[in-house]
């Protein structure tokens, strides 16, 4: 089955690599550079189970969607797979077209996640480039604090607030505070903590 899937994917113009076990796959993934792809994982495999591997993939490789396949599907398994992050549970035997449609959907999902990952990484680097005083002003700006109040809180002049505001927008790659707030919210980055919030 592994060889037939690889042959089908190769015939569609995508690079595919098969593994005899989840452990071999996870070992390979330790050297994987974050990118775009889809993992097709059988629920029942030697060593680490497919569902356990699914949870590890979700935690370590968030840009990689997973399609689970099994010959023994039931409702509880489907729920467990979805809760663990699988984009679909495909029951064997399946048609090549059904698997291919899921691969295409997975690639689209992966591309979206990858773009988000790049944006988030860029955002962290930009935030790290802010000075301590700029980071403090940023927290107040996105909290809706007026310039006069910022000046009072930071014990600086209105002119200094304006200079820091412009510097913040330039370093963060935005032109307005509203755009900056949207960018931070979309990436779930919390400047108050200096870290990303967990996904809901």
Backbone as CSV, one residue per row, in Angstrom:
resi,resn,N_x,N_y,N_z,CA_x,CA_y,CA_z,C_x,C_y,C_z
1,UNK,0.829,-1.206,0.000,0.000,0.000,0.000,0.863,1.256,0.000
2,UNK,1.950,1.216,0.785,2.830,2.378,0.860,3.440,2.690,-0.500
3,UNK,3.851,1.656,-1.214,4.470,1.837,-2.520,3.464,2.351,-3.545
4,UNK,2.223,1.869,-3.457,1.211,2.298,-4.425,0.841,3.761,-4.209
5,UNK,0.790,4.181,-2.937,0.509,5.589,-2.642,1.638,6.461,-3.182
6,UNK,2.881,6.036,-2.941,4.033,6.797,-3.424,4.016,6.908,-4.946
7,UNK,3.674,5.811,-5.611,3.633,5.814,-7.076,2.548,6.754,-7.583
8,UNK,1.388,6.737,-6.923,0.289,7.603,-7.334,0.646,9.071,-7.155
9,UNK,1.240,9.399,-6.016,1.610,10.789,-5.744,2.700,11.250,-6.712
10,UNK,3.688,10.384,-6.952,4.754,10.723,-7.907,4.182,10.984,-9.297
11,UNK,3.174,10.196,-9.680,2.580,10.350,-11.010,1.846,11.680,-11.152
12,UNK,1.463,12.270,-10.004,0.768,13.554,-10.017,1.744,14.733,-9.947
13,UNK,3.036,14.413,-9.937,4.033,15.480,-9.976,4.500,15.984,-8.631
14,UNK,4.167,15.258,-7.559,4.623,15.655,-6.234,5.672,14.671,-5.729
15,UNK,6.602,15.169,-4.943,7.621,14.306,-4.364,7.029,13.570,-3.169
16,UNK,7.291,12.269,-3.079,6.722,11.468,-1.999,7.787,10.539,-1.425
17,UNK,7.764,10.379,-0.112,8.689,9.461,0.542,7.911,8.601,1.532
18,UNK,8.127,7.281,1.475,7.403,6.365,2.341,8.258,5.867,3.493
19,UNK,7.588,5.456,4.577,8.276,4.945,5.760,7.551,3.705,6.261
20,UNK,8.321,2.739,6.739,7.747,1.471,7.185,7.083,1.579,8.547
21,UNK,7.409,2.626,9.300,6.828,2.789,10.632,6.740,4.266,10.986
22,UNK,5.895,4.562,11.976,5.789,5.942,12.448,7.099,6.393,13.089
23,UNK,7.783,5.458,13.747,9.051,5.804,14.385,10.078,6.257,13.343
24,UNK,10.126,5.549,12.209,11.052,5.928,11.139,10.681,7.295,10.572
25,UNK,9.376,7.531,10.443,8.905,8.819,9.937,9.281,9.952,10.890
26,UNK,9.032,9.759,12.189,9.329,10.797,13.171,10.830,11.059,13.266
27,UNK,11.625,10.006,13.106,13.080,10.170,13.107,13.509,11.022,11.916
28,UNK,12.908,10.758,10.765,13.203,11.553,9.566,12.790,13.009,9.775
29,UNK,11.642,13.215,10.411,11.116,14.560,10.595,11.974,15.405,11.525
30,UNK,12.821,14.769,12.322,13.729,15.534,13.177,14.681,16.391,12.352
31,UNK,14.869,16.012,11.086,15.767,16.760,10.202,14.987,17.613,9.198
32,UNK,13.667,17.654,9.360,12.813,18.352,8.395,12.838,19.852,8.634
33,UNK,13.032,20.604,7.566,12.946,22.054,7.632,11.492,22.438,7.378
34,UNK,10.958,23.320,8.205,9.554,23.703,8.080,9.229,24.086,6.645
35,UNK,8.187,23.486,6.103,7.818,23.756,4.722,6.397,23.318,4.441
36,UNK,6.117,23.002,3.173,4.774,22.632,2.744,4.735,21.145,2.423
37,UNK,3.717,20.462,2.915,3.597,19.035,2.654,2.371,18.455,3.330
38,UNK,2.159,17.167,3.144,1.049,16.445,3.760,1.571,15.089,4.232
39,UNK,1.174,14.673,5.426,1.545,13.347,5.925,0.331,12.427,5.827
40,UNK,0.539,11.238,5.275,-0.513,10.223,5.204,-0.109,9.122,6.172
41,UNK,-0.870,8.960,7.233,-0.474,8.068,8.327,-1.534,7.004,8.571
42,UNK,-1.095,5.746,8.602,-2.007,4.640,8.912,-2.182,4.566,10.425
43,UNK,-3.414,4.334,10.862,-3.688,4.263,12.296,-2.906,3.131,12.948
44,UNK,-2.874,1.969,12.282,-2.196,0.807,12.849,-0.874,0.569,12.138
45,UNK,0.214,0.809,12.859,1.549,0.586,12.308,2.440,-0.016,13.381
46,UNK,3.575,-0.549,12.973,4.522,-1.116,13.928,5.082,-0.005,14.809
47,UNK,5.338,-0.337,16.075,5.907,0.656,16.980,4.878,1.689,17.385
48,UNK,5.251,2.947,17.285,4.359,4.041,17.649,3.093,3.999,16.804
49,UNK,1.931,4.100,17.452,0.671,4.049,16.712,0.482,5.313,15.888
50,UNK,-0.379,5.204,14.874,-0.639,6.353,14.019,-1.237,7.522,14.776
51,UNK,-2.140,7.238,15.729,-2.781,8.313,16.489,-1.781,9.020,17.400
52,UNK,-0.864,8.256,17.993,0.164,8.880,18.828,1.100,9.726,17.966
53,UNK,1.441,9.198,16.791,2.287,9.959,15.867,1.586,11.243,15.441
54,UNK,0.273,11.152,15.234,-0.511,12.322,14.841,-0.382,13.432,15.880
55,UNK,-0.473,13.066,17.148,-0.355,14.068,18.212,1.043,14.687,18.235
56,UNK,2.056,13.878,17.987,3.427,14.394,17.969,3.649,15.321,16.778
57,UNK,3.078,14.956,15.639,3.211,15.791,14.446,2.566,17.149,14.687
58,UNK,1.360,17.134,15.271,0.657,18.385,15.524,1.419,19.309,16.449
59,UNK,2.106,18.727,17.437,2.843,19.544,18.385,4.175,20.046,17.858
60,UNK,4.810,19.256,16.994,6.162,19.589,16.536,6.211,20.193,15.139
61,UNK,5.228,19.859,14.299,5.257,20.312,12.907,3.893,20.896,12.524
62,UNK,3.561,22.063,13.056,2.217,22.627,12.867,1.846,22.973,11.434
63,UNK,2.832,23.076,10.532,2.489,23.404,9.141,2.148,22.158,8.331
64,UNK,2.255,20.969,8.952,2.082,19.708,8.224,0.725,19.069,8.531
65,UNK,-0.252,19.170,7.618,-1.541,18.510,7.821,-1.379,16.989,7.730
66,UNK,-2.274,16.265,8.395,-2.195,14.804,8.413,-3.513,14.194,7.954
67,UNK,-3.414,13.248,7.017,-4.556,12.434,6.598,-4.364,11.059,7.223
68,UNK,-5.308,10.632,8.049,-5.232,9.312,8.666,-5.977,8.303,7.793
69,UNK,-5.409,7.115,7.639,-6.086,6.049,6.897,-6.181,4.820,7.794
70,UNK,-7.260,4.065,7.648,-7.450,2.876,8.469,-8.436,1.921,7.819
71,UNK,-8.276,0.645,8.139,-9.228,-0.368,7.668,-10.274,-0.651,8.733
72,UNK,-10.156,0.028,9.887,-11.045,-0.267,11.016,-11.634,1.018,11.583
73,UNK,-12.243,1.818,10.736,-12.773,3.104,11.175,-14.052,2.942,11.985
74,UNK,-14.186,3.755,13.025,-15.440,3.857,13.764,-15.574,5.291,14.255
75,UNK,-16.719,5.606,14.836,-16.992,6.991,15.229,-15.994,7.494,16.264
76,UNK,-15.698,6.680,17.272,-14.784,7.123,18.326,-13.387,7.387,17.773
77,UNK,-12.947,6.544,16.835,-11.634,6.747,16.229,-11.614,8.032,15.409
78,UNK,-12.696,8.270,14.674,-12.781,9.479,13.857,-12.722,10.725,14.736
79,UNK,-13.450,10.684,15.851,-13.451,11.827,16.774,-12.058,12.046,17.353
80,UNK,-11.412,10.953,17.755,-10.070,11.054,18.331,-9.084,11.624,17.318
81,UNK,-9.192,11.163,16.065,-8.288,11.646,15.019,-8.497,13.134,14.760
82,UNK,-9.754,13.556,14.685,-10.045,14.966,14.428,-9.579,15.836,15.593
83,UNK,-9.812,15.368,16.823,-9.388,16.141,17.991,-7.868,16.253,18.058
84,UNK,-7.176,15.240,17.520,-5.713,15.253,17.525,-5.149,16.078,16.372
85,UNK,-6.025,16.534,15.464,-5.572,17.434,14.411,-5.599,16.913,12.991
86,UNK,-6.088,15.681,12.774,-6.155,15.160,11.401,-7.155,15.967,10.582
87,UNK,-6.849,16.179,9.303,-7.800,16.902,8.455,-8.860,15.953,7.908
88,UNK,-8.583,14.635,7.968,-9.578,13.658,7.521,-9.159,12.257,7.957
89,UNK,-10.151,11.376,8.058,-9.905,9.959,8.320,-10.474,9.187,7.136
90,UNK,-9.595,8.522,6.389,-9.994,7.828,5.166,-9.992,6.321,5.409
91,UNK,-11.124,5.696,5.112,-11.248,4.261,5.364,-10.765,3.451,4.162
92,UNK,-9.986,2.410,4.446,-9.519,1.489,3.400,-10.547,0.384,3.197
93,UNK,-10.704,-0.102,1.965,-10.017,0.363,0.750,-10.618,1.679,0.252
94,UNK,-9.796,2.503,-0.334,-10.257,3.793,-0.843,-9.836,3.938,-2.301
95,UNK,-10.480,4.849,-2.990,-10.124,5.128,-4.378,-8.970,6.121,-4.413
96,UNK,-8.117,5.987,-5.409,-6.996,6.917,-5.544,-7.483,8.361,-5.607
97,UNK,-8.601,8.580,-6.290,-9.129,9.942,-6.419,-9.504,10.538,-5.065
98,UNK,-10.047,9.689,-4.171,-10.427,10.178,-2.842,-9.191,10.624,-2.064
99,UNK,-8.133,9.814,-2.135,-6.899,10.172,-1.439,-6.277,11.412,-2.070
100,UNK,-6.291,11.477,-3.390,-5.690,12.617,-4.073,-6.400,13.922,-3.708
101,UNK,-7.726,13.880,-3.613,-8.477,15.077,-3.232,-8.070,15.552,-1.837
102,UNK,-7.839,14.605,-0.933,-7.414,14.970,0.416,-5.988,15.518,0.419
103,UNK,-5.145,14.971,-0.434,-3.773,15.476,-0.541,-3.783,16.912,-1.049
104,UNK,-4.601,17.174,-2.063,-4.703,18.532,-2.610,-5.209,19.495,-1.537
105,UNK,-6.241,19.062,-0.796,-6.759,19.908,0.277,-5.689,20.137,1.344
106,UNK,-4.949,19.065,1.657,-3.890,19.178,2.652,-2.783,20.121,2.216
107,UNK,-2.420,20.082,0.938,-1.380,20.970,0.435,-1.816,22.431,0.532
108,UNK,-3.093,22.677,0.242,-3.622,24.036,0.360,-3.578,24.497,1.813
109,UNK,-3.985,23.604,2.719,-3.943,23.914,4.150,-2.514,24.167,4.606
110,UNK,-1.591,23.325,4.144,-0.190,23.463,4.529,0.391,24.782,4.037
111,UNK,0.033,25.159,2.815,0.532,26.421,2.265,0.052,27.601,3.095
112,UNK,-1.222,27.551,3.511,-1.772,28.619,4.350,-1.056,28.665,5.695
113,UNK,-0.854,27.498,6.294,-0.158,27.436,7.583,1.287,27.911,7.455
114,UNK,1.914,27.571,6.336,3.311,27.952,6.137,3.445,29.466,6.004
115,UNK,2.525,30.076,5.254,2.549,31.538,5.126,2.360,32.198,6.488
116,UNK,1.447,31.633,7.288,1.210,32.159,8.628,2.453,32.001,9.497
117,UNK,3.132,30.859,9.335,4.364,30.612,10.092,5.437,31.641,9.737
118,UNK,5.589,31.918,8.445,6.583,32.895,8.010,6.250,34.284,8.553
119,UNK,4.972,34.633,8.512,4.551,35.938,9.008,4.796,36.049,10.506
120,UNK,4.488,34.969,11.228,4.687,34.975,12.677,6.167,35.079,13.025
121,UNK,7.003,34.344,12.295,8.443,34.392,12.532,8.985,35.789,12.264
122,UNK,8.514,36.391,11.173,8.931,37.751,10.832,8.502,38.729,11.919
123,UNK,7.292,38.516,12.450,6.763,39.402,13.480,7.611,39.338,14.751
124,UNK,8.020,38.144,15.128,8.860,37.974,16.316,10.192,38.694,16.137
125,UNK,10.783,38.554,14.952,12.060,39.207,14.684,11.909,40.732,14.706
126,UNK,10.812,41.214,14.147,10.576,42.660,14.144,10.371,43.181,15.569
127,UNK,9.611,42.429,16.350,9.353,42.839,17.734,10.654,42.862,18.536
128,UNK,11.519,41.883,18.289,12.792,41.804,19.005,13.705,42.984,18.669
129,UNK,13.467,43.611,17.501,14.303,44.738,17.077,13.896,46.049,17.749
130,UNK,12.739,46.053,18.428,12.298,47.269,19.114,13.170,47.518,20.343
131,UNK,13.380,48.788,20.637,14.089,49.132,21.868,13.137,48.916,23.046
132,UNK,13.671,48.921,24.250,12.837,48.729,25.442,11.771,49.816,25.522
133,UNK,12.160,51.052,25.229,11.205,52.162,25.298,10.144,52.044,24.207
134,UNK,10.532,51.578,23.019,9.561,51.392,21.937,8.576,50.277,22.283
135,UNK,9.079,49.205,22.885,8.203,48.098,23.271,7.180,48.554,24.305
136,UNK,7.601,49.427,25.206,6.691,49.945,26.227,5.610,50.816,25.596
137,UNK,6.014,51.662,24.654,5.041,52.515,23.960,4.089,51.656,23.128
138,UNK,4.611,50.600,22.508,3.777,49.704,21.701,2.655,49.102,22.548
139,UNK,2.978,48.636,23.740,1.967,48.045,24.620,0.849,49.042,24.919
140,UNK,1.222,50.299,25.109,0.226,51.327,25.407,-0.587,51.680,24.160
141,UNK,0.093,51.754,23.014,-0.591,52.091,21.763,-1.698,51.096,21.435
142,UNK,-1.361,49.807,21.479,-2.350,48.800,21.101,-3.416,48.628,22.181
143,UNK,-3.161,49.223,23.350,-4.173,49.208,24.405,-5.132,50.375,24.293
144,UNK,-4.935,51.193,23.247,-5.843,52.310,23.011,-5.541,53.547,23.839
145,UNK,-4.352,53.606,24.424,-3.978,54.754,25.255,-3.625,55.941,24.362
146,UNK,-4.146,57.114,24.696,-3.897,58.321,23.904,-2.453,58.790,24.075
147,UNK,-1.985,59.573,23.091,-0.599,60.043,23.104,-0.246,60.819,24.379
148,UNK,-1.167,61.677,24.834,-0.892,62.462,26.043,-0.705,61.558,27.255
149,UNK,-1.535,60.527,27.333,-1.430,59.590,28.455,-0.146,58.765,28.361
150,UNK,0.244,58.430,27.126,1.496,57.693,26.926,2.674,58.552,27.375
151,UNK,2.633,59.828,26.984,3.704,60.750,27.364,3.811,60.842,28.885
152,UNK,2.657,60.915,29.544,2.652,61.009,31.006,3.158,59.714,31.640
153,UNK,2.688,58.575,31.124,3.071,57.280,31.697,4.558,56.997,31.523
154,UNK,5.102,57.403,30.376,6.518,57.129,30.085,7.434,58.288,30.473
155,UNK,6.804,59.382,30.938,7.555,60.570,31.354,8.427,61.101,30.215
156,UNK,7.777,61.249,29.049,8.455,61.793,27.881,7.551,62.845,27.244
157,UNK,8.083,63.586,26.281,7.299,64.616,25.610,6.410,64.005,24.534
158,UNK,5.404,64.786,24.109,4.543,64.332,23.017,5.357,64.115,21.748
159,UNK,6.359,64.960,21.553,7.232,64.826,20.390,7.950,63.475,20.424
160,UNK,8.407,63.070,21.597,9.097,61.784,21.737,8.144,60.623,21.486
161,UNK,6.892,60.775,21.925,5.890,59.742,21.673,5.693,59.571,20.170
162,UNK,5.600,60.700,19.470,5.392,60.657,18.020,6.574,59.997,17.313
163,UNK,7.786,60.321,17.758,8.986,59.738,17.150,9.015,58.226,17.374
164,UNK,8.711,57.814,18.594,8.727,56.379,18.898,7.606,55.647,18.163
165,UNK,6.473,56.299,18.054,5.342,55.710,17.326,5.723,55.437,15.875
166,UNK,6.344,56.424,15.233,6.768,56.251,13.842,7.818,55.154,13.725
167,UNK,8.737,55.114,14.690,9.773,54.083,14.675,9.193,52.690,14.838
168,UNK,8.188,52.575,15.701,7.529,51.287,15.935,6.850,50.791,14.659
169,UNK,6.085,51.666,14.025,5.363,51.279,12.811,6.333,50.866,11.705
170,UNK,7.432,51.602,11.593,8.421,51.281,10.561,9.070,49.925,10.836
171,UNK,9.476,49.695,12.073,10.141,48.439,12.414,9.197,47.243,12.320
172,UNK,7.917,47.465,12.610,6.948,46.372,12.572,6.374,46.157,11.175
173,UNK,6.776,46.999,10.218,6.347,46.811,8.834,4.905,47.186,8.574
174,UNK,4.396,48.171,9.312,3.019,48.630,9.126,3.007,50.148,8.977
175,UNK,1.886,50.677,8.484,1.796,52.123,8.274,0.864,52.810,9.262
176,UNK,-0.011,52.038,9.920,-0.932,52.612,10.905,-1.004,51.707,12.132
177,UNK,-1.470,52.279,13.238,-1.634,51.493,14.461,-2.708,50.426,14.257
178,UNK,-3.768,50.771,13.525,-4.840,49.807,13.264,-4.304,48.595,12.501
179,UNK,-3.449,48.850,11.515,-2.849,47.759,10.744,-1.958,46.899,11.639
180,UNK,-1.238,47.554,12.539,-0.361,46.831,13.464,-1.177,45.939,14.395
181,UNK,-2.270,46.472,14.929,-3.126,45.691,15.825,-3.691,44.478,15.094
182,UNK,-4.126,44.680,13.850,-4.666,43.574,13.052,-3.599,42.508,12.813
183,UNK,-2.394,42.948,12.514,-1.291,42.023,12.247,-0.961,41.205,13.493
184,UNK,-0.940,41.852,14.638,-0.656,41.156,15.891,-1.769,40.171,16.235
185,UNK,-3.017,40.607,16.032,-4.160,39.746,16.359,-4.205,38.525,15.457
186,UNK,-3.927,38.718,14.169,-3.970,37.613,13.213,-2.920,36.555,13.544
187,UNK,-1.778,36.997,14.031,-0.707,36.061,14.380,-0.802,35.590,15.827
188,UNK,-1.793,36.123,16.566,-1.983,35.773,17.977,-0.717,36.034,18.794
189,UNK,-0.070,37.156,18.479,1.132,37.544,19.219,0.751,38.587,20.253
190,UNK,1.126,38.352,21.495,0.776,39.245,22.591,2.013,40.028,23.044
191,UNK,2.110,41.308,22.679,3.273,42.107,23.082,3.379,42.270,24.600
192,UNK,2.238,42.157,25.293,2.283,42.273,26.747,3.162,41.170,27.345
193,UNK,3.106,39.987,26.719,3.912,38.857,27.182,5.165,38.651,26.336
194,UNK,5.132,39.204,25.116,6.238,38.981,24.198,6.247,37.575,23.644
195,UNK,5.050,36.984,23.487,4.969,35.609,23.003,3.640,35.372,22.298
196,UNK,3.546,34.219,21.600,2.315,33.865,20.917,1.343,33.213,21.891
197,UNK,0.069,33.519,21.702,-0.961,32.885,22.508,-1.294,31.532,21.904
198,UNK,-1.703,30.555,22.719,-2.080,29.247,22.166,-3.319,29.366,21.301
199,UNK,-3.419,28.501,20.294,-4.592,28.508,19.424,-5.824,28.136,20.220
200,UNK,-6.985,28.743,19.885,-8.211,28.439,20.628,-8.675,27.018,20.366
